Amino acid sequence: MKKIAVIASEKEYAEYLKGNLDKYFKKYAQINTYSIEDIDTIDYIREKFVIISSFTIFRKVKTKITEHSELIIASLTLSIDGVEKLNKLPKHTKALLVNIDYRLCMLVITTLYKLGFRDLELVPYYKGITEYDKSITIAITPDEKHLVPKEIKRVINIGQRVIDLNCIIEIADKLGVKNILDNEEALKSVKKIVPSNLGIERMLGEKEDLTEKINALVRMMEQGIIITDLAGKIYLSNNKANKLLKSRSDIIKGFNISEIIPEINIIETSLKNNELININGNNLIVTITPIITNNEISGSIITIDNFKDIEKRQHNIRTKIIGRGHNAEYKFDDIIGESKIIRETKDIAKRMASSDSSVLIFGESGTGKELFAQSIHNSSPRRNYHFVAINCSALPESLLESELFGYEEGAFSGAKKGGKIGLFELTHKGTLFLDEIGEMPLSLQSKLLRVIEEKKIMKIGDKDLIDIDVRIIAATNRNLIEMIKKGDFRKDLYYRLNVLPLRIPNLRDRKEDILIIADYFNMKMNNKFTFSEGGVKKILNHNWPGNIRELRNIIEYLTNLNKKIVEQQDIPISNKNNMSISIPLKKTDNEMINKFIINEGRKLNLYSFILTEMEKSFKRRDNIGRTKLTKIAKENDLFITEQEIRNGMNKLNSYGFIISGRGRKGSIITDLGLEARKKIIGLLGE
């Protein structure tokens, strides 16, 4: 004969449950009863089948259950004999529903309402309540008369709850009993059980294939999913939910959700609701969504998400929305050089990587400021999220603002349908690199300061604030202190950005790295040339105003010479001014200029303006950038935007007419550019 252990807080209640079960299983199993105190005195529970009455009991006995034990959670319901006592109550009777705690009160109330007693106004009353409506003179209780207030005149005891039919069928299935209703006592008992069906069983049990589909769907979900009935009893849960709640309980099916997650109150939840809870150090988002059947709430779907998983999903969604990846390509190992100053700079930057404070990188154009910014990001805790870079001088003010903050549909003329996500929002949890921060308009500087201080943004055309978590790395080749004195840069923003200052050395201050970097570019471009002694001397003596970017352009030029040994005269550096390259014109150079004119002939006026102003700048022995060119165009009533100038300079750089098109100090006209200007002016008849 099979053996069953029934465990309750008190031996008396365990005996009561045994009496329930004897009516069905007396001839099939030996049923033994235990209190919690009894269990404390034994090494382990020897019975194979273990029936417990609550989650509290489970927590106390789970260490005494063997791997071969079959655990059954007793689900309880009301008896028809007890409920029938309420039929004589007049409609709209107001009564206390008295039980041990609030949850059990609401469990009985929802059961009674499902049975049709909706005309009764039942008020929960449980241990610990001291105040109630004194006009109430009737109390209803499931055998908890000792909790009823003394002032109550009439008490209706609907009796202790009995084991419901679903639980009896589950036990029979585990025991292998095919016909539990083979005796008169069992038949009578079944007829006296109020079905515990509160709607969810009907939904899940109407069709067997529907139940299987729901089970399969729940298992496939990436989120933790739990399905409960109206009172909170758990009917289904997937592996993700079990894993997230494992520190609370190894088993959750069959228990009430309030026992597993006491932080939420499912019975009081009538609308979709979110709760943030912490379980074993993990922040979880719990969402409760009612199940509506026949215009009535019959249960709940509870989703559980790890906050970190939500962040990762949002990160992936942002990437898909924007349509391209924003990743940092470079690491500290990619920064070439053995000089003391570059090694010290890298060490400082590595220490900055572990911090979350803002970084302000100073350095001339072409020194590798973005290379350092990407390396800091890739060595930081944010490395698995986006690195987004934007050049503050590359866009007009209105466009820069919409890029940074995003906008809602219809926010302004020309706004995209559906709006646009901004770079701040896209960068959430990652790093935003603001290059050439000194070029940012003052109006945007104040908005940037507000974002840094409040960690919130508002899209253009929207009223709602969006929380963001973004680390900012800014870079500049300008003297921000001088700009502050002139009123061109906000002092408060400067101190917010300059928490961790990083100064990148110029190439001329690390001459021992010049040949190392030149060899690196030589190898990257699959070159096989070497420098002659004169060639080495020439590149070491050059001032490198364009820094590493200028050196790279020189190596790229020398690549096209197809020479094994590069002589001093082959290197396109002008000894006169030490600023411009002096490339000897050849037949191929004339072909390049002609090719440019053919391909770009529609914009010759633009290129003429840029090259002419750059030649003037060259004669003055200084450099010129996009901002100054835009200002000159405006002063001369030329309708040329800064974006057009930027695109034009990029094109001129690609043909070798100028070197380094970024920053105020990075644009230098070449001898090839001077020749191109002459030919363009001749064509325009200027």
CORHUSUL-V986886 format. One record per residue. N is the residue number from 1. RES is the residue in one letter. SS is DSSP state (helix for helix, strand for strand, loop for the rest). PHI is phi in whole degrees, -180 to 180 (NA if undefined). PSI is psi in whole degrees, 0 to 359 (999 if undefined). Layout:
N_RES_SS_PHI_PSI ; N_RES_SS_PHI_PSI
//
This chain:
1_M_loop_NA_136 ; 2_K_strand_-75_153 ; 3_K_strand_-117_138 ; 4_I_strand_-124_136 ; 5_A_strand_-105_127 ; 6_V_strand_-111_121 ; 7_I_strand_-121_130 ; 8_A_strand_-139_172 ; 9_S_loop_-62_317 ; 10_E_loop_-115_146 ; 11_K_helix_-62_324 ; 12_E_helix_-61_318 ; 13_Y_helix_-72_327 ; 14_A_helix_-62_320 ; 15_E_helix_-66_323 ; 16_Y_helix_-62_313 ; 17_L_helix_-64_323 ; 18_K_helix_-61_319 ; 19_G_helix_-60_321 ; 20_N_helix_-59_313 ; 21_L_helix_-75_329 ; 22_D_helix_-58_329 ; 23_K_helix_-64_338 ; 24_Y_helix_-112_328 ; 25_F_helix_-123_11 ; 26_K_loop_-56_322 ; 27_K_loop_-91_358 ; 28_Y_loop_-108_337 ; 29_A_strand_-150_153 ; 30_Q_strand_-94_120 ; 31_I_strand_-106_119 ; 32_N_strand_-109_144 ; 33_T_strand_-113_145 ; 34_Y_strand_-142_145 ; 35_S_strand_-96_171 ; 36_I_helix_-60_321 ; 37_E_helix_-63_322 ; 38_D_helix_-63_318 ; 39_I_helix_-65_325 ; 40_D_helix_-61_337 ; 41_T_loop_-93_355 ; 42_I_loop_-113_158 ; 43_D_loop_-74_316 ; 44_Y_loop_-157_163 ; 45_I_loop_-85_119 ; 46_R_loop_-81_333 ; 47_E_loop_-66_141 ; 48_K_loop_-72_321 ; 49_F_strand_-102_124 ; 50_V_strand_-123_119 ; 51_I_strand_-108_124 ; 52_I_strand_-118_157 ; 53_S_loop_-100_347 ; 54_S_loop_-161_167 ; 55_F_helix_-66_325 ; 56_T_helix_-60_318 ; 57_I_helix_-63_318 ; 58_F_helix_-59_315 ; 59_R_helix_-62_331 ; 60_K_helix_-86_336 ; 61_V_helix_-110_355 ; 62_K_helix_-63_334 ; 63_T_helix_-76_347 ; 64_K_helix_-99_0 ; 65_I_loop_-93_135 ; 66_T_loop_-88_170 ; 67_E_loop_-68_343 ; 68_H_loop_-93_355 ; 69_S_loop_-71_148 ; 70_E_strand_-112_112 ; 71_L_strand_-91_134 ; 72_I_strand_-130_125 ; 73_I_strand_-93_121 ; 74_A_loop_-73_117 ; 75_S_loop_-95_136 ; 76_L_strand_-116_154 ; 77_T_strand_-144_182 ; 78_L_loop_-90_162 ; 79_S_strand_-98_147 ; 80_I_helix_-63_323 ; 81_D_helix_-58_318 ; 82_G_helix_-71_318 ; 83_V_helix_-67_327 ; 84_E_helix_-61_339 ; 85_K_helix_-65_341 ; 86_L_helix_-86_349 ; 87_N_loop_-63_333 ; 88_K_loop_-84_354 ; 89_L_loop_-72_137 ; 90_P_loop_-65_154 ; 91_K_loop_-61_148 ; 92_H_loop_67_20 ; 93_T_loop_-66_135 ; 94_K_strand_-101_125 ; 95_A_strand_-144_152 ; 96_L_strand_-79_137 ; 97_L_strand_-103_108 ; 98_V_strand_-100_126 ; 99_N_strand_-152_183 ; 100_I_loop_-66_315 ; 101_D_loop_-143_177 ; 102_Y_helix_-61_317 ; 103_R_helix_-60_314 ; 104_L_helix_-68_328 ; 105_C_helix_-60_311 ; 106_M_helix_-69_330 ; 107_L_helix_-62_315 ; 108_V_helix_-69_319 ; 109_I_helix_-61_313 ; 110_T_helix_-65_325 ; 111_T_helix_-64_315 ; 112_L_helix_-65_320 ; 113_Y_helix_-64_322 ; 114_K_helix_-66_330 ; 115_L_loop_-79_357 ; 116_G_loop_109_2 ; 117_F_loop_-89_48 ; 118_R_loop_-74_341 ; 119_D_loop_-79_351 ; 120_L_loop_-86_138 ; 121_E_strand_-100_99 ; 122_L_strand_-99_126 ; 123_V_strand_-111_120 ; 124_P_strand_-65_134 ; 125_Y_strand_-139_125 ; 126_Y_strand_-146_174 ; 127_K_loop_-58_128 ; 128_G_loop_110_339 ; 129_I_loop_-79_134 ; 130_T_loop_-114_337 ; 131_E_loop_-117_140 ; 132_Y_loop_-156_170 ; 133_D_loop_-68_110 ; 134_K_loop_-71_351 ; 135_S_loop_-75_347 ; 136_I_loop_-79_127 ; 137_T_loop_-117_358 ; 138_I_strand_-120_140 ; 139_A_strand_-128_139 ; 140_I_strand_-116_133 ; 141_T_strand_-149_143 ; 142_P_loop_-87_71 ; 143_D_loop_67_32 ; 144_E_loop_-119_50 ; 145_K_helix_-61_331 ; 146_H_helix_-67_345 ; 147_L_helix_-92_351 ; 148_V_loop_-71_133 ; 149_P_loop_-58_143 ; 150_K_loop_-64_333 ; 151_E_loop_-73_345 ; 152_I_loop_-69_130 ; 153_K_loop_-83_325 ; 154_R_strand_-129_128 ; 155_V_strand_-118_126 ; 156_I_strand_-108_110 ; 157_N_strand_-92_110 ; 158_I_loop_-87_7 ; 159_G_loop_86_160 ; 160_Q_loop_-63_149 ; 161_R_loop_-71_149 ; 162_V_strand_-113_163 ; 163_I_strand_-68_130 ; 164_D_loop_-81_167 ; 165_L_helix_-64_322 ; 166_N_helix_-59_319 ; 167_C_helix_-68_320 ; 168_I_helix_-62_319 ; 169_I_helix_-66_321 ; 170_E_helix_-62_316 ; 171_I_helix_-64_316 ; 172_A_helix_-60_320 ; 173_D_helix_-64_318 ; 174_K_helix_-68_326 ; 175_L_helix_-81_345 ; 176_G_loop_81_21 ; 177_V_loop_-87_123 ; 178_K_loop_-88_328 ; 179_N_loop_-131_96 ; 180_I_loop_-84_349 ; 181_L_loop_-105_42 ; 182_D_loop_-95_12 ; 183_N_loop_-140_159 ; 184_E_helix_-65_323 ; 185_E_helix_-64_319 ; 186_A_helix_-66_319 ; 187_L_helix_-62_317 ; 188_K_helix_-65_320 ; 189_S_helix_-65_317 ; 190_V_helix_-59_320 ; 191_K_helix_-67_341 ; 192_K_loop_-96_1 ; 193_I_strand_-91_127 ; 194_V_loop_-78_124 ; 195_P_loop_-57_135 ; 196_S_loop_-79_2 ; 197_N_loop_-59_110 ; 198_L_loop_-107_19 ; 199_G_loop_117_323 ; 200_I_helix_-71_325 ; 201_E_helix_-65_323 ; 202_R_helix_-64_317 ; 203_M_helix_-63_316 ; 204_L_helix_-82_339 ; 205_G_helix_-106_359 ; 206_E_loop_-60_317 ; 207_K_loop_-137_134 ; 208_E_helix_-64_322 ; 209_D_helix_-69_329 ; 210_L_helix_-65_317 ; 211_T_helix_-59_318 ; 212_E_helix_-65_321 ; 213_K_helix_-66_318 ; 214_I_helix_-63_316 ; 215_N_helix_-59_315 ; 216_A_helix_-64_319 ; 217_L_helix_-64_316 ; 218_V_helix_-62_319 ; 219_R_helix_-65_327 ; 220_M_helix_-78_339 ; 221_M_loop_-65_140 ; 222_E_loop_-74_334 ; 223_Q_loop_-83_161 ; 224_G_strand_-74_129 ; 225_I_strand_-124_132 ; 226_I_strand_-132_135 ; 227_I_strand_-115_129 ; 228_T_strand_-124_166 ; 229_D_strand_-85_186 ; 230_L_loop_-61_326 ; 231_A_loop_-85_354 ; 232_G_loop_104_2 ; 233_K_strand_-69_133 ; 234_I_strand_-82_123 ; 235_Y_strand_-105_325 ; 236_L_strand_-139_147 ; 237_S_strand_-155_146 ; 238_N_loop_-97_175 ; 239_N_helix_-62_325 ; 240_K_helix_-64_316 ; 241_A_helix_-64_317 ; 242_N_helix_-60_321 ; 243_K_helix_-69_316 ; 244_L_helix_-66_332 ; 245_L_loop_-104_9 ; 246_K_loop_-59_326 ; 247_S_loop_-69_342 ; 248_R_loop_-88_318 ; 249_S_loop_-165_139 ; 250_D_loop_-71_334 ; 251_I_loop_-125_132 ; 252_I_loop_-123_334 ; 253_K_loop_-64_132 ; 254_G_loop_100_335 ; 255_F_loop_-85_169 ; 256_N_strand_-85_142 ; 257_I_helix_-60_328 ; 258_S_helix_-70_341 ; 259_E_helix_-79_327 ; 260_I_helix_-84_317 ; 261_I_loop_-124_80 ; 262_P_loop_-66_347 ; 263_E_loop_-69_341 ; 264_I_loop_-111_151 ; 265_N_loop_-120_93 ; 266_I_loop_-69_330 ; 267_I_loop_-69_327 ; 268_E_loop_-85_356 ; 269_T_loop_-90_114 ; 270_S_loop_-109_345 ; 271_L_loop_-126_166 ; 272_K_loop_-56_132 ; 273_N_strand_-142_141 ; 274_N_strand_-115_140 ; 275_E_strand_-134_140 ; 276_L_strand_-102_119 ; 277_I_strand_-128_160 ; 278_N_strand_-118_121 ; 279_I_strand_-123_116 ; 280_N_loop_55_39 ; 281_G_loop_86_356 ; 282_N_strand_-103_129 ; 283_N_strand_-81_123 ; 284_L_strand_-120_139 ; 285_I_strand_-99_119 ; 286_V_strand_-108_123 ; 287_T_strand_-116_128 ; 288_I_strand_-110_123 ; 289_T_strand_-124_120 ; 290_P_strand_-65_146 ; 291_I_strand_-96_121 ; 292_I_strand_-105_121 ; 293_T_strand_-131_129 ; 294_N_loop_55_43 ; 295_N_loop_63_18 ; 296_E_strand_-128_147 ; 297_I_strand_-75_122 ; 298_S_strand_-115_355 ; 299_G_strand_174_194 ; 300_S_strand_-143_147 ; 301_I_strand_-106_124 ; 302_I_strand_-113_122 ; 303_T_strand_-106_140 ; 304_I_strand_-125_126 ; 305_D_strand_-126_136 ; 306_N_strand_-74_130 ; 307_F_helix_-56_324 ; 308_K_helix_-65_322 ; 309_D_helix_-66_322 ; 310_I_helix_-62_316 ; 311_E_helix_-60_318 ; 312_K_helix_-66_319 ; 313_R_helix_-64_318 ; 314_Q_helix_-63_322 ; 315_H_helix_-60_315 ; 316_N_helix_-67_323 ; 317_I_helix_-66_316 ; 318_R_helix_-59_319 ; 319_T_helix_-61_318 ; 320_K_helix_-70_322 ; 321_I_helix_-63_316 ; 322_I_helix_-73_336 ; 323_G_loop_85_2 ; 324_R_loop_-155_160 ; 325_G_loop_-86_150 ; 326_H_loop_-125_91 ; 327_N_loop_-125_149 ; 328_A_loop_-85_122 ; 329_E_loop_-87_326 ; 330_Y_loop_-98_151 ; 331_K_loop_-127_173 ; 332_F_helix_-60_331 ; 333_D_helix_-66_341 ; 334_D_helix_-83_351 ; 335_I_loop_-85_109 ; 336_I_loop_-85_138 ; 337_G_loop_147_147 ; 338_E_loop_-120_0 ; 339_S_loop_-66_156 ; 340_K_helix_-61_319 ; 341_I_helix_-67_324 ; 342_I_helix_-76_326 ; 343_R_helix_-66_320 ; 344_E_helix_-66_320 ; 345_T_helix_-64_317 ; 346_K_helix_-63_319 ; 347_D_helix_-62_318 ; 348_I_helix_-63_315 ; 349_A_helix_-64_323 ; 350_K_helix_-63_321 ; 351_R_helix_-68_325 ; 352_M_helix_-66_331 ; 353_A_helix_-60_325 ; 354_S_loop_-75_344 ; 355_S_loop_-84_168 ; 356_D_loop_-114_8 ; 357_S_loop_-78_161 ; 358_S_loop_-67_146 ; 359_V_strand_-119_135 ; 360_L_strand_-118_116 ; 361_I_strand_-99_125 ; 362_F_strand_-106_143 ; 363_G_loop_168_152 ; 364_E_loop_-65_163 ; 365_S_loop_-62_135 ; 366_G_loop_90_4 ; 367_T_loop_-84_347 ; 368_G_loop_101_38 ; 369_K_helix_-65_318 ; 370_E_helix_-70_328 ; 371_L_helix_-59_317 ; 372_F_helix_-68_320 ; 373_A_helix_-61_314 ; 374_Q_helix_-64_321 ; 375_S_helix_-65_319 ; 376_I_helix_-61_315 ; 377_H_helix_-60_314 ; 378_N_helix_-70_346 ; 379_S_loop_-103_5 ; 380_S_loop_-101_167 ; 381_P_loop_-64_349 ; 382_R_loop_-92_7 ; 383_R_loop_-61_338 ; 384_N_loop_-86_1 ; 385_Y_loop_-114_181 ; 386_H_loop_-67_144 ; 387_F_strand_-112_113 ; 388_V_strand_-117_127 ; 389_A_strand_-115_139 ; 390_I_strand_-142_138 ; 391_N_strand_-93_115 ; 392_C_loop_-68_344 ; 393_S_loop_-96_356 ; 394_A_loop_-87_345 ; 395_L_loop_-127_147 ; 396_P_loop_-65_161 ; 397_E_helix_-54_312 ; 398_S_helix_-64_320 ; 399_L_helix_-72_323 ; 400_L_helix_-63_319 ; 401_E_helix_-64_316 ; 402_S_helix_-68_328 ; 403_E_helix_-67_317 ; 404_L_helix_-73_316 ; 405_F_helix_-102_342 ; 406_G_strand_78_176 ; 407_Y_strand_-154_159 ; 408_E_loop_-89_159 ; 409_E_loop_-59_133 ; 410_G_loop_78_11 ; 411_A_loop_-65_329 ; 412_F_loop_-159_169 ; 413_S_loop_-64_126 ; 414_G_loop_94_359 ; 415_A_loop_-66_139 ; 416_K_loop_-64_148 ; 417_K_loop_-65_130 ; 418_G_loop_91_353 ; 419_G_loop_77_191 ; 420_K_strand_-148_139 ; 421_I_strand_-78_136 ; 422_G_loop_-85_165 ; 423_L_helix_-68_329 ; 424_F_helix_-61_313 ; 425_E_helix_-66_320 ; 426_L_helix_-62_326 ; 427_T_loop_-84_1 ; 428_H_loop_-45_126 ; 429_K_loop_78_356 ; 430_G_loop_-111_209 ; 431_T_strand_-125_131 ; 432_L_strand_-107_122 ; 433_F_strand_-102_114 ; 434_L_strand_-101_96 ; 435_D_strand_-81_149 ; 436_E_loop_52_51 ; 437_I_helix_-61_335 ; 438_G_helix_-65_342 ; 439_E_helix_-90_358 ; 440_M_loop_-71_131 ; 441_P_loop_-59_150 ; 442_L_helix_-59_322 ; 443_S_helix_-62_323 ; 444_L_helix_-77_333 ; 445_Q_helix_-60_319 ; 446_S_helix_-67_323 ; 447_K_helix_-70_322 ; 448_L_helix_-64_318 ; 449_L_helix_-59_318 ; 450_R_helix_-65_321 ; 451_V_helix_-64_316 ; 452_I_helix_-63_320 ; 453_E_helix_-77_320 ; 454_E_helix_-98_343 ; 455_K_loop_56_38 ; 456_K_strand_-140_150 ; 457_I_strand_-130_163 ; 458_M_loop_-132_125 ; 459_K_loop_-65_152 ; 460_I_strand_-63_128 ; 461_G_loop_86_5 ; 462_D_loop_-115_162 ; 463_K_loop_-112_348 ; 464_D_loop_-93_141 ; 465_L_loop_-87_144 ; 466_I_strand_-117_124 ; 467_D_strand_-72_136 ; 468_I_loop_-134_152 ; 469_D_loop_-129_94 ; 470_V_loop_-131_134 ; 471_R_strand_-93_134 ; 472_I_strand_-106_129 ; 473_I_strand_-119_121 ; 474_A_strand_-112_158 ; 475_A_strand_-142_150 ; 476_T_strand_-154_152 ; 477_N_loop_-112_12 ; 478_R_loop_-106_163 ; 479_N_loop_-88_97 ; 480_L_helix_-68_330 ; 481_I_helix_-63_316 ; 482_E_helix_-64_322 ; 483_M_helix_-65_322 ; 484_I_helix_-63_317 ; 485_K_helix_-61_325 ; 486_K_helix_-85_354 ; 487_G_loop_84_15 ; 488_D_loop_-93_350 ; 489_F_loop_-143_139 ; 490_R_loop_-73_130 ; 491_K_helix_-66_319 ; 492_D_helix_-66_324 ; 493_L_helix_-68_320 ; 494_Y_helix_-56_314 ; 495_Y_helix_-72_332 ; 496_R_helix_-70_323 ; 497_L_helix_-82_328 ; 498_N_loop_-90_37 ; 499_V_loop_-66_315 ; 500_L_strand_-122_94 ; 501_P_strand_-80_140 ; 502_L_strand_-136_120 ; 503_R_strand_-105_123 ; 504_I_loop_-91_127 ; 505_P_loop_-70_149 ; 506_N_loop_-72_158 ; 507_L_helix_-66_326 ; 508_R_helix_-68_342 ; 509_D_helix_-92_1 ; 510_R_loop_-137_55 ; 511_K_helix_-59_332 ; 512_E_helix_-66_348 ; 513_D_helix_-96_350 ; 514_I_helix_-61_310 ; 515_L_helix_-67_324 ; 516_I_helix_-62_316 ; 517_I_helix_-70_321 ; 518_A_helix_-62_318 ; 519_D_helix_-64_323 ; 520_Y_helix_-63_311 ; 521_F_helix_-65_324 ; 522_N_helix_-58_314 ; 523_M_helix_-68_318 ; 524_K_helix_-61_328 ; 525_M_loop_-94_11 ; 526_N_loop_58_38 ; 527_N_loop_-87_160 ; 528_K_loop_-127_15 ; 529_F_loop_-88_159 ; 530_T_strand_-129_160 ; 531_F_strand_-89_141 ; 532_S_loop_-73_172 ; 533_E_helix_-60_319 ; 534_G_helix_-67_323 ; 535_G_helix_-65_318 ; 536_V_helix_-61_315 ; 537_K_helix_-62_321 ; 538_K_helix_-67_316 ; 539_I_helix_-75_333 ; 540_L_helix_-75_331 ; 541_N_helix_-88_350 ; 542_H_loop_-72_148 ; 543_N_loop_-82_343 ; 544_W_loop_49_64 ; 545_P_loop_-65_333 ; 546_G_loop_-91_2 ; 547_N_helix_56_218 ; 548_I_helix_-66_327 ; 549_R_helix_-64_320 ; 550_E_helix_-65_318 ; 551_L_helix_-62_320 ; 552_R_helix_-64_318 ; 553_N_helix_-63_323 ; 554_I_helix_-63_315 ; 555_I_helix_-63_322 ; 556_E_helix_-65_321 ; 557_Y_helix_-64_314 ; 558_L_helix_-65_334 ; 559_T_helix_-59_321 ; 560_N_loop_-77_355 ; 561_L_loop_-80_340 ; 562_N_loop_55_44 ; 563_K_loop_-111_145 ; 564_K_loop_-81_326 ; 565_I_strand_-124_122 ; 566_V_strand_-93_121 ; 567_E_loop_-89_170 ; 568_Q_helix_-57_317 ; 569_Q_helix_-72_344 ; 570_D_helix_-77_338 ; 571_I_loop_-82_120 ; 572_P_loop_-79_63 ; 573_I_loop_-121_129 ; 574_S_loop_-83_124 ; 575_N_loop_-76_342 ; 576_K_loop_-70_313 ; 577_N_loop_-115_348 ; 578_N_loop_57_22 ; 579_M_loop_-123_316 ; 580_S_loop_-100_156 ; 581_I_loop_-87_147 ; 582_S_loop_-121_89 ; 583_I_loop_-92_120 ; 584_P_loop_-64_130 ; 585_L_loop_-73_138 ; 586_K_loop_-133_180 ; 587_K_helix_-58_320 ; 588_T_helix_-66_331 ; 589_D_helix_-68_316 ; 590_N_helix_-62_322 ; 591_E_helix_-63_322 ; 592_M_helix_-64_316 ; 593_I_helix_-64_317 ; 594_N_helix_-64_319 ; 595_K_helix_-62_318 ; 596_F_helix_-62_315 ; 597_I_helix_-63_320 ; 598_I_helix_-65_315 ; 599_N_helix_-77_328 ; 600_E_helix_-117_21 ; 601_G_helix_-59_336 ; 602_R_helix_-73_344 ; 603_K_helix_-120_30 ; 604_L_helix_-63_328 ; 605_N_helix_-63_320 ; 606_L_helix_-64_312 ; 607_Y_helix_-68_326 ; 608_S_helix_-62_315 ; 609_F_helix_-62_313 ; 610_I_helix_-64_311 ; 611_L_helix_-67_324 ; 612_T_helix_-65_314 ; 613_E_helix_-68_327 ; 614_M_helix_-72_328 ; 615_E_helix_-67_319 ; 616_K_helix_-61_317 ; 617_S_helix_-63_319 ; 618_F_helix_-61_318 ; 619_K_helix_-68_332 ; 620_R_loop_-82_358 ; 621_R_loop_62_40 ; 622_D_loop_-138_177 ; 623_N_loop_-108_170 ; 624_I_loop_-141_144 ; 625_G_loop_-119_181 ; 626_R_helix_-62_319 ; 627_T_helix_-62_315 ; 628_K_helix_-69_321 ; 629_L_helix_-62_320 ; 630_T_helix_-64_319 ; 631_K_helix_-63_317 ; 632_I_helix_-63_318 ; 633_A_helix_-61_317 ; 634_K_helix_-65_318 ; 635_E_helix_-64_332 ; 636_N_loop_-99_15 ; 637_D_loop_58_35 ; 638_L_loop_-95_130 ; 639_F_loop_-86_72 ; 640_I_loop_-125_124 ; 641_T_loop_-85_162 ; 642_E_helix_-64_327 ; 643_Q_helix_-66_321 ; 644_E_helix_-64_320 ; 645_I_helix_-65_318 ; 646_R_helix_-59_311 ; 647_N_helix_-63_321 ; 648_G_helix_-65_319 ; 649_M_helix_-68_323 ; 650_N_helix_-62_319 ; 651_K_helix_-68_317 ; 652_L_helix_-62_322 ; 653_N_helix_-65_321 ; 654_S_helix_-67_335 ; 655_Y_loop_-91_357 ; 656_G_loop_84_13 ; 657_F_loop_-80_334 ; 658_I_strand_-138_164 ; 659_I_strand_-119_136 ; 660_S_loop_56_106 ; 661_G_loop_-101_15 ; 662_R_loop_-111_137 ; 663_G_loop_83_165 ; 664_R_loop_-69_329 ; 665_K_loop_-101_5 ; 666_G_loop_-98_1 ; 667_S_loop_-112_114 ; 668_I_strand_-130_130 ; 669_I_strand_-76_144 ; 670_T_loop_-101_169 ; 671_D_helix_-62_325 ; 672_L_helix_-64_323 ; 673_G_helix_-66_323 ; 674_L_helix_-64_319 ; 675_E_helix_-67_321 ; 676_A_helix_-63_320 ; 677_R_helix_-61_316 ; 678_K_helix_-59_316 ; 679_K_helix_-69_320 ; 680_I_helix_-65_318 ; 681_I_helix_-64_321 ; 682_G_helix_-61_319 ; 683_L_helix_-68_324 ; 684_L_helix_-81_348 ; 685_G_loop_74_27 ; 686_E_loop_-83_999
//
